[in-house]
Amino acid sequence: MTLETLHRPGVKLDEMLAAKDNRAARQTDWLLHYGQPVVSLTLVTPGEVKDSIRYRNSMGVAIQACDQLLWQHHWQVLDRQVLWLPTGPEALWCVAHSAAEIKAHATTLEQSHPLGRLWDIDVICPQSGPVGRTSLGRTQRRCLLCDEPAHACSRSRRHEQALVVASVEKLIDDWFARD
């Protein structure tokens, strides 16, 4: 592993948009191929750097937690893919189970795990599309720095990016420094 793979330079907006489009295409392919819900995991990584040892380690914890969740419930995993990309790590699972129930448990995982606030676990139903938190009676994600909805702070750029990045890095560092 070279130093470049340990901490990649920042990615540009067009690279992030292309990565999002590619992820959506993979999700659609799986939905059509399997006809079952798709679970998509990415990290909340504010700033230009999307791939670092810190983020890769966090994604490893997230993947393990999601694998464990699916295994504990005895839900059949039809396919699984993990990608380590310059635009950030991504994981997909295709699961033969109710999308709403998967999303409910995924949301609980995001809310209960110390690193869960940094995980974006989307569940897409082949019939009705993405299953949102609010459709399950859950609250929207909150900002890392204040109690406002995260999407509102993100869109308005309410907080300095350096403060948000520092908050994310502190969450990660605190997790790996425990014990």
Secondary structure by P-SEA (a helix, b strand, c coil): ccccccccccccaaaaaaaaaaaaaaaaaaaaaccbbbbbbbccccccccccaaaaaaaaaaaaaaaaaaaaacccccbbbbbbcccbbbbbbbbcccaaaaaaaaaaaaaccccccccbbbbbbccccccccccccccccccccccccaaaaaaaccccaaaaaaaaaaaaaaaaacc
